Amino acid sequence: STRLSSQRLEIVCQFLSNKDQLL
């Protein structure tokens, strides 16, 4: 489960970074 959570964290971080780039 820790792996899944870590992967989700990475995806969220990437999504946030992309959102910031759009703004």
Buried (B, 14 or more C-beta within 10 A) or exposed (E): EEEEEEEEEEEEEEEEEEEEEEE
